[in-house]
């Protein structure tokens, strides 16, 4: 496959989206202590504290992956998939779409459809535990689907796992989960959290510095 994508496009399309999804995931966890505790316990049990979490650990962190999927459902950073043009006459969901029509897909609304999701407004990572496929499209669909999807589905859980593994987290005051406005959907009030490195982190960093010297 020939890919002609400008490196700058990859950077802009890949950085904000992944960083905002990680921020939303942390905000959701910090407002759902039981999920935070469960995700952290999973990282501790499967990775431990003698080394930093790695990409190969992700398969052993199913709950953490559910946290990311539920974050992408509830807080898709591309709430409205960028406009596409119908290349030919077609029918979508019973509607006739003429060639040349500009099509916008409201992923945000699809992800909260009460006919599909039980209590759609609630953050419940467990709902993804038994779902092989789910009617979500945080990365779009079809030919124009996000080419960075599989990278993002490694990057975001790995960053999240490292944040949970290495730090104790807390919040000052309330976390505002209001959605802001932007090309990619930010938090209206950026997440303000406090973190303290866990004891093992210093030992791990000095051991790794010794190895490098
Ligand atoms: C959580 C992270 C991410 C989300 C939610 C996301 C979501 C999306 C969405 C919804 C689209 C539009 C798809 C469409 O038009 O149908 C898109 C396009 C795109 N994404 Fe991502 N993305 C993410 C991460 C990344 C990463 C890590 C990269 C690359 C390093 C990337 C590169 C791109 C590019 C180049 C396009 C434009 C493709 C085109 O116009 O043909 N994305 N992304």
py3Dmol code that shows the C-alpha trace and the ligand (Angstrom):
import py3Dmol

protein = """\
ATOM      1  CA  UNK A   1       0.000   0.000   0.000  1.00  0.00           C
ATOM      2  CA  UNK A   2       1.336   3.419  -0.896  1.00  0.00           C
ATOM      3  CA  UNK A   3       0.880   5.871   1.935  1.00  0.00           C
ATOM      4  CA  UNK A   4       1.285   9.544   1.181  1.00  0.00           C
ATOM      5  CA  UNK A   5       0.844  11.175   4.537  1.00  0.00           C
ATOM      6  CA  UNK A   6       2.813  14.238   5.508  1.00  0.00           C
ATOM      7  CA  UNK A   7       4.817  13.619   8.725  1.00  0.00           C
ATOM      8  CA  UNK A   8       3.351  16.798  10.195  1.00  0.00           C
ATOM      9  CA  UNK A   9      -0.181  15.409   9.668  1.00  0.00           C
ATOM     10  CA  UNK A  10       0.814  12.242  11.497  1.00  0.00           C
ATOM     11  CA  UNK A  11       2.161  14.305  14.379  1.00  0.00           C
ATOM     12  CA  UNK A  12      -0.867  16.553  14.723  1.00  0.00           C
ATOM     13  CA  UNK A  13      -3.375  13.736  14.185  1.00  0.00           C
ATOM     14  CA  UNK A  14      -1.537  11.424  16.573  1.00  0.00           C
ATOM     15  CA  UNK A  15      -0.407  13.565  19.490  1.00  0.00           C
ATOM     16  CA  UNK A  16      -3.439  15.586  20.608  1.00  0.00           C
ATOM     17  CA  UNK A  17      -5.806  12.660  20.140  1.00  0.00           C
ATOM     18  CA  UNK A  18      -3.692  10.239  22.183  1.00  0.00           C
ATOM     19  CA  UNK A  19      -2.809  12.791  24.885  1.00  0.00           C
ATOM     20  CA  UNK A  20      -6.433  13.920  25.289  1.00  0.00           C
ATOM     21  CA  UNK A  21      -7.672  10.320  25.452  1.00  0.00           C
ATOM     22  CA  UNK A  22      -5.117   9.592  28.193  1.00  0.00           C
ATOM     23  CA  UNK A  23      -6.216  12.739  30.074  1.00  0.00           C
ATOM     24  CA  UNK A  24      -9.893  11.734  29.766  1.00  0.00           C
ATOM     25  CA  UNK A  25      -9.065   8.197  30.954  1.00  0.00           C
ATOM     26  CA  UNK A  26      -7.259   9.554  34.034  1.00  0.00           C
ATOM     27  CA  UNK A  27     -10.155  11.945  34.730  1.00  0.00           C
ATOM     28  CA  UNK A  28     -12.639   9.069  34.507  1.00  0.00           C
ATOM     29  CA  UNK A  29     -10.503   6.889  36.792  1.00  0.00           C
ATOM     30  CA  UNK A  30     -10.003   9.655  39.338  1.00  0.00           C
ATOM     31  CA  UNK A  31     -13.762  10.112  39.556  1.00  0.00           C
ATOM     32  CA  UNK A  32     -14.341   6.344  39.807  1.00  0.00           C
ATOM     33  CA  UNK A  33     -12.046   5.173  42.630  1.00  0.00           C
ATOM     34  CA  UNK A  34     -13.209   1.546  42.390  1.00  0.00           C
ATOM     35  CA  UNK A  35     -12.141   1.386  38.726  1.00  0.00           C
ATOM     36  CA  UNK A  36      -8.865   3.163  39.558  1.00  0.00           C
ATOM     37  CA  UNK A  37      -8.182   0.643  42.305  1.00  0.00           C
ATOM     38  CA  UNK A  38      -9.020  -2.306  40.036  1.00  0.00           C
ATOM     39  CA  UNK A  39      -6.810  -1.071  37.173  1.00  0.00           C
ATOM     40  CA  UNK A  40      -3.914  -0.375  39.515  1.00  0.00           C
ATOM     41  CA  UNK A  41      -4.258  -3.753  41.237  1.00  0.00           C
ATOM     42  CA  UNK A  42      -4.198  -5.418  37.820  1.00  0.00           C
ATOM     43  CA  UNK A  43      -0.962  -3.638  36.878  1.00  0.00           C
ATOM     44  CA  UNK A  44       0.613  -4.483  40.237  1.00  0.00           C
ATOM     45  CA  UNK A  45      -0.396  -8.143  40.021  1.00  0.00           C
ATOM     46  CA  UNK A  46       0.752  -8.654  36.429  1.00  0.00           C
ATOM     47  CA  UNK A  47       3.768  -6.381  36.156  1.00  0.00           C
ATOM     48  CA  UNK A  48       4.945  -5.847  39.721  1.00  0.00           C
ATOM     49  CA  UNK A  49       7.361  -3.175  40.820  1.00  0.00           C
ATOM     50  CA  UNK A  50      10.764  -4.463  39.777  1.00  0.00           C
ATOM     51  CA  UNK A  51      10.545  -3.077  36.243  1.00  0.00           C
ATOM     52  CA  UNK A  52       8.570  -0.597  34.211  1.00  0.00           C
ATOM     53  CA  UNK A  53       5.461  -1.844  32.387  1.00  0.00           C
ATOM     54  CA  UNK A  54       6.140  -2.758  28.744  1.00  0.00           C
ATOM     55  CA  UNK A  55       4.037  -3.127  25.612  1.00  0.00           C
ATOM     56  CA  UNK A  56       4.171  -6.927  25.907  1.00  0.00           C
ATOM     57  CA  UNK A  57       2.365  -6.664  29.284  1.00  0.00           C
ATOM     58  CA  UNK A  58      -0.761  -5.195  27.710  1.00  0.00           C
ATOM     59  CA  UNK A  59      -2.278  -8.585  26.847  1.00  0.00           C
ATOM     60  CA  UNK A  60      -2.252  -9.358  30.580  1.00  0.00           C
ATOM     61  CA  UNK A  61      -4.077  -6.137  31.440  1.00  0.00           C
ATOM     62  CA  UNK A  62      -7.615  -6.739  30.144  1.00  0.00           C
ATOM     63  CA  UNK A  63      -9.333  -4.394  32.596  1.00  0.00           C
ATOM     64  CA  UNK A  64      -6.998  -1.545  31.683  1.00  0.00           C
ATOM     65  CA  UNK A  65      -7.847  -2.127  28.030  1.00  0.00           C
ATOM     66  CA  UNK A  66     -11.551  -1.959  28.949  1.00  0.00           C
ATOM     67  CA  UNK A  67     -10.853   1.390  30.653  1.00  0.00           C
ATOM     68  CA  UNK A  68      -9.371   2.719  27.403  1.00  0.00           C
ATOM     69  CA  UNK A  69     -12.262   1.353  25.293  1.00  0.00           C
ATOM     70  CA  UNK A  70     -14.854   2.820  27.648  1.00  0.00           C
ATOM     71  CA  UNK A  71     -13.016   6.163  27.583  1.00  0.00           C
ATOM     72  CA  UNK A  72     -13.042   6.107  23.766  1.00  0.00           C
ATOM     73  CA  UNK A  73     -16.778   5.334  23.846  1.00  0.00           C
ATOM     74  CA  UNK A  74     -17.772   7.983  26.361  1.00  0.00           C
ATOM     75  CA  UNK A  75     -15.200  10.631  25.399  1.00  0.00           C
ATOM     76  CA  UNK A  76     -14.322  10.155  21.729  1.00  0.00           C
ATOM     77  CA  UNK A  77     -11.830  12.931  20.999  1.00  0.00           C
ATOM     78  CA  UNK A  78     -13.161  12.978  17.433  1.00  0.00           C
ATOM     79  CA  UNK A  79     -16.854  13.284  18.417  1.00  0.00           C
ATOM     80  CA  UNK A  80     -17.880  14.125  14.870  1.00  0.00           C
ATOM     81  CA  UNK A  81     -15.928  12.166  12.281  1.00  0.00           C
ATOM     82  CA  UNK A  82     -14.408  14.608   9.738  1.00  0.00           C
ATOM     83  CA  UNK A  83     -16.577  15.229   6.689  1.00  0.00           C
ATOM     84  CA  UNK A  84     -16.570  12.685   3.850  1.00  0.00           C
ATOM     85  CA  UNK A  85     -18.161  12.939   0.437  1.00  0.00           C
ATOM     86  CA  UNK A  86     -20.342  10.122  -0.939  1.00  0.00           C
ATOM     87  CA  UNK A  87     -18.595   8.882  -4.113  1.00  0.00           C
ATOM     88  CA  UNK A  88     -21.806   7.335  -5.450  1.00  0.00           C
ATOM     89  CA  UNK A  89     -25.538   7.221  -4.717  1.00  0.00           C
ATOM     90  CA  UNK A  90     -26.162   4.911  -1.783  1.00  0.00           C
ATOM     91  CA  UNK A  91     -28.553   4.101   1.057  1.00  0.00           C
ATOM     92  CA  UNK A  92     -27.529   4.451   4.691  1.00  0.00           C
ATOM     93  CA  UNK A  93     -29.892   3.377   7.462  1.00  0.00           C
ATOM     94  CA  UNK A  94     -32.881   3.722   5.154  1.00  0.00           C
ATOM     95  CA  UNK A  95     -31.867   7.181   3.887  1.00  0.00           C
ATOM     96  CA  UNK A  96     -30.957   7.850   0.289  1.00  0.00           C
ATOM     97  CA  UNK A  97     -27.593   9.610   0.044  1.00  0.00           C
ATOM     98  CA  UNK A  98     -26.809  11.198  -3.322  1.00  0.00           C
ATOM     99  CA  UNK A  99     -23.367  11.162  -4.863  1.00  0.00           C
ATOM    100  CA  UNK A 100     -21.444  14.261  -3.777  1.00  0.00           C
ATOM    101  CA  UNK A 101     -23.307  14.655  -0.463  1.00  0.00           C
ATOM    102  CA  UNK A 102     -21.160  15.710   2.449  1.00  0.00           C
ATOM    103  CA  UNK A 103     -21.527  13.097   5.197  1.00  0.00           C
ATOM    104  CA  UNK A 104     -20.823  13.786   8.858  1.00  0.00           C
ATOM    105  CA  UNK A 105     -21.013  10.955  11.380  1.00  0.00           C
ATOM    106  CA  UNK A 106     -21.865  11.805  14.979  1.00  0.00           C
ATOM    107  CA  UNK A 107     -19.782   9.195  16.805  1.00  0.00           C
ATOM    108  CA  UNK A 108     -20.514  10.860  20.154  1.00  0.00           C
ATOM    109  CA  UNK A 109     -24.267  10.251  19.781  1.00  0.00           C
ATOM    110  CA  UNK A 110     -23.823   6.703  18.418  1.00  0.00           C
ATOM    111  CA  UNK A 111     -21.662   5.875  21.443  1.00  0.00           C
ATOM    112  CA  UNK A 112     -24.448   7.020  23.784  1.00  0.00           C
ATOM    113  CA  UNK A 113     -27.405   5.415  22.034  1.00  0.00           C
ATOM    114  CA  UNK A 114     -29.688   4.202  24.861  1.00  0.00           C
ATOM    115  CA  UNK A 115     -31.017   1.447  22.601  1.00  0.00           C
ATOM    116  CA  UNK A 116     -27.549  -0.050  22.427  1.00  0.00           C
ATOM    117  CA  UNK A 117     -25.941   0.803  25.750  1.00  0.00           C
ATOM    118  CA  UNK A 118     -27.171   0.180  29.268  1.00  0.00           C
ATOM    119  CA  UNK A 119     -26.952   3.500  31.191  1.00  0.00           C
ATOM    120  CA  UNK A 120     -24.862   5.067  28.408  1.00  0.00           C
ATOM    121  CA  UNK A 121     -23.853   8.169  30.393  1.00  0.00           C
ATOM    122  CA  UNK A 122     -22.069   6.084  33.011  1.00  0.00           C
ATOM    123  CA  UNK A 123     -18.412   5.122  32.931  1.00  0.00           C
ATOM    124  CA  UNK A 124     -18.472   1.334  33.219  1.00  0.00           C
ATOM    125  CA  UNK A 125     -15.302  -0.281  31.796  1.00  0.00           C
ATOM    126  CA  UNK A 126     -16.703  -3.749  32.594  1.00  0.00           C
ATOM    127  CA  UNK A 127     -19.244  -3.420  29.799  1.00  0.00           C
ATOM    128  CA  UNK A 128     -16.433  -4.154  27.316  1.00  0.00           C
ATOM    129  CA  UNK A 129     -15.235  -7.277  29.134  1.00  0.00           C
ATOM    130  CA  UNK A 130     -17.435  -9.704  27.195  1.00  0.00           C
ATOM    131  CA  UNK A 131     -17.792  -7.766  23.956  1.00  0.00           C
ATOM    132  CA  UNK A 132     -15.763  -9.149  21.053  1.00  0.00           C
ATOM    133  CA  UNK A 133     -17.019  -6.313  18.861  1.00  0.00           C
ATOM    134  CA  UNK A 134     -18.896  -3.212  19.865  1.00  0.00           C
ATOM    135  CA  UNK A 135     -20.799  -0.587  17.876  1.00  0.00           C
ATOM    136  CA  UNK A 136     -18.224   2.151  18.453  1.00  0.00           C
ATOM    137  CA  UNK A 137     -16.215   4.141  15.943  1.00  0.00           C
ATOM    138  CA  UNK A 138     -13.764   6.387  17.805  1.00  0.00           C
ATOM    139  CA  UNK A 139     -11.326   5.920  14.919  1.00  0.00           C
ATOM    140  CA  UNK A 140     -13.883   6.215  12.116  1.00  0.00           C
ATOM    141  CA  UNK A 141     -14.663   3.314   9.775  1.00  0.00           C
ATOM    142  CA  UNK A 142     -13.871   2.107   6.292  1.00  0.00           C
ATOM    143  CA  UNK A 143     -11.199   3.360   3.927  1.00  0.00           C
ATOM    144  CA  UNK A 144     -10.644   6.639   5.726  1.00  0.00           C
ATOM    145  CA  UNK A 145     -10.417   4.993   9.147  1.00  0.00           C
ATOM    146  CA  UNK A 146      -7.616   6.366  11.343  1.00  0.00           C
ATOM    147  CA  UNK A 147      -4.313   4.804  10.219  1.00  0.00           C
ATOM    148  CA  UNK A 148      -2.906   5.306  13.720  1.00  0.00           C
ATOM    149  CA  UNK A 149      -5.524   3.160  15.475  1.00  0.00           C
ATOM    150  CA  UNK A 150      -3.343   0.204  16.369  1.00  0.00           C
ATOM    151  CA  UNK A 151      -0.536   2.514  17.494  1.00  0.00           C
ATOM    152  CA  UNK A 152      -2.991   4.484  19.646  1.00  0.00           C
ATOM    153  CA  UNK A 153      -4.386   1.272  21.159  1.00  0.00           C
ATOM    154  CA  UNK A 154      -0.901   0.452  22.379  1.00  0.00           C
ATOM    155  CA  UNK A 155       0.265   3.963  23.234  1.00  0.00           C
ATOM    156  CA  UNK A 156      -2.691   5.052  25.377  1.00  0.00           C
ATOM    157  CA  UNK A 157      -2.966   1.904  27.558  1.00  0.00           C
ATOM    158  CA  UNK A 158       0.813   1.783  27.960  1.00  0.00           C
ATOM    159  CA  UNK A 159       0.967   5.421  29.120  1.00  0.00           C
ATOM    160  CA  UNK A 160      -1.973   4.828  31.424  1.00  0.00           C
ATOM    161  CA  UNK A 161      -0.428   1.660  32.856  1.00  0.00           C
ATOM    162  CA  UNK A 162       2.862   3.480  33.540  1.00  0.00           C
ATOM    163  CA  UNK A 163       1.020   6.352  35.253  1.00  0.00           C
ATOM    164  CA  UNK A 164      -0.814   3.884  37.495  1.00  0.00           C
ATOM    165  CA  UNK A 165       2.235   1.733  38.142  1.00  0.00           C
ATOM    166  CA  UNK A 166       4.582   4.567  39.118  1.00  0.00           C
ATOM    167  CA  UNK A 167       2.433   7.111  40.967  1.00  0.00           C
ATOM    168  CA  UNK A 168      -0.147   7.473  43.714  1.00  0.00           C
ATOM    169  CA  UNK A 169      -2.888   9.759  42.410  1.00  0.00           C
ATOM    170  CA  UNK A 170      -5.237  12.216  43.997  1.00  0.00           C
ATOM    171  CA  UNK A 171      -7.288  15.252  43.050  1.00  0.00           C
ATOM    172  CA  UNK A 172      -7.614  18.703  44.516  1.00  0.00           C
ATOM    173  CA  UNK A 173     -11.290  19.604  44.723  1.00  0.00           C
ATOM    174  CA  UNK A 174     -13.692  18.227  42.151  1.00  0.00           C
ATOM    175  CA  UNK A 175     -12.837  16.946  38.680  1.00  0.00           C
ATOM    176  CA  UNK A 176     -14.935  18.779  36.096  1.00  0.00           C
ATOM    177  CA  UNK A 177     -15.959  16.242  33.433  1.00  0.00           C
ATOM    178  CA  UNK A 178     -17.530  18.885  31.189  1.00  0.00           C
ATOM    179  CA  UNK A 179     -16.549  18.552  27.546  1.00  0.00           C
ATOM    180  CA  UNK A 180     -14.854  21.519  25.899  1.00  0.00           C
ATOM    181  CA  UNK A 181     -14.802  22.653  22.287  1.00  0.00           C
ATOM    182  CA  UNK A 182     -12.001  22.095  19.809  1.00  0.00           C
ATOM    183  CA  UNK A 183     -10.916  20.272  16.694  1.00  0.00           C
ATOM    184  CA  UNK A 184     -10.304  17.350  19.041  1.00  0.00           C
ATOM    185  CA  UNK A 185     -12.562  17.248  22.107  1.00  0.00           C
ATOM    186  CA  UNK A 186     -10.687  18.538  25.181  1.00  0.00           C
ATOM    187  CA  UNK A 187     -11.838  18.650  28.790  1.00  0.00           C
ATOM    188  CA  UNK A 188     -13.497  22.042  29.379  1.00  0.00           C
ATOM    189  CA  UNK A 189     -11.318  22.392  32.467  1.00  0.00           C
ATOM    190  CA  UNK A 190      -7.994  20.610  32.021  1.00  0.00           C
ATOM    191  CA  UNK A 191      -7.490  17.854  34.568  1.00  0.00           C
ATOM    192  CA  UNK A 192      -5.617  18.996  37.673  1.00  0.00           C
ATOM    193  CA  UNK A 193      -4.350  16.029  39.671  1.00  0.00           C
ATOM    194  CA  UNK A 194      -1.623  15.456  42.212  1.00  0.00           C
ATOM    195  CA  UNK A 195       0.755  12.535  42.022  1.00  0.00           C
ATOM    196  CA  UNK A 196       3.455  11.119  44.255  1.00  0.00           C
ATOM    197  CA  UNK A 197       6.029   8.627  42.952  1.00  0.00           C
ATOM    198  CA  UNK A 198       5.658   5.248  44.600  1.00  0.00           C
ATOM    199  CA  UNK A 199       8.641   4.132  46.667  1.00  0.00           C
ATOM    200  CA  UNK A 200       9.981   1.608  44.195  1.00  0.00           C
ATOM    201  CA  UNK A 201      10.263   4.208  41.405  1.00  0.00           C
ATOM    202  CA  UNK A 202      13.389   5.856  42.764  1.00  0.00           C
ATOM    203  CA  UNK A 203      15.126   2.475  43.233  1.00  0.00           C
ATOM    204  CA  UNK A 204      14.109   1.430  39.730  1.00  0.00           C
ATOM    205  CA  UNK A 205      15.400   4.663  38.183  1.00  0.00           C
ATOM    206  CA  UNK A 206      18.740   4.529  40.012  1.00  0.00           C
ATOM    207  CA  UNK A 207      19.182   0.854  39.069  1.00  0.00           C
ATOM    208  CA  UNK A 208      18.514   1.703  35.442  1.00  0.00           C
ATOM    209  CA  UNK A 209      20.924   4.694  35.563  1.00  0.00           C
ATOM    210  CA  UNK A 210      23.607   2.388  37.016  1.00  0.00           C
ATOM    211  CA  UNK A 211      23.011  -0.091  34.175  1.00  0.00           C
ATOM    212  CA  UNK A 212      23.346   2.679  31.560  1.00  0.00           C
ATOM    213  CA  UNK A 213      26.675   3.946  32.970  1.00  0.00           C
TER     214      UNK A 213
END
"""
ligand_1 = """\
43
LIG
C -6.785 7.838 20.697
C -6.127 8.216 19.626
C -6.734 8.527 18.286
C -8.043 8.742 17.915
C -9.285 8.709 18.809
C -8.053 9.001 16.488
C -9.191 9.243 15.743
C -9.185 9.537 14.391
C -10.378 9.796 13.604
C -11.808 9.771 14.133
C -9.969 10.055 12.347
C -10.861 10.383 11.144
C -11.249 9.110 10.407
C -12.152 9.391 9.240
O -11.981 10.425 8.590
O -13.054 8.579 8.981
C -8.526 9.990 12.318
C -7.750 10.227 11.199
C -6.376 10.187 11.195
N -5.557 9.760 12.222
Fe -6.166 9.250 14.070
N -6.762 8.951 16.021
C -5.922 8.658 17.074
C -4.550 8.475 17.033
C -3.772 8.603 15.897
C -2.345 8.332 15.834
C -1.497 7.824 17.012
C -1.951 8.631 14.545
C -0.590 8.531 13.909
C 0.562 8.469 14.514
C -3.123 9.071 13.818
C -3.129 9.470 12.499
C -4.250 9.836 11.789
C -4.220 10.348 10.407
C -2.972 10.588 9.551
C -5.551 10.556 10.041
C -6.067 11.103 8.720
C -6.333 9.948 7.775
C -6.924 10.433 6.452
O -7.374 11.568 6.362
O -6.950 9.636 5.550
N -4.215 9.021 14.666
N -8.076 9.648 13.581
"""
view = py3Dmol.view(width=600, height=400)
view.addModel(protein, "pdb")
view.setStyle({"model": 0}, {"cartoon": {"style": "trace"}})
view.addModel(ligand_1, "xyz")
view.setStyle({"model": 1}, {"stick": {}})
view.zoomTo()
view.show()
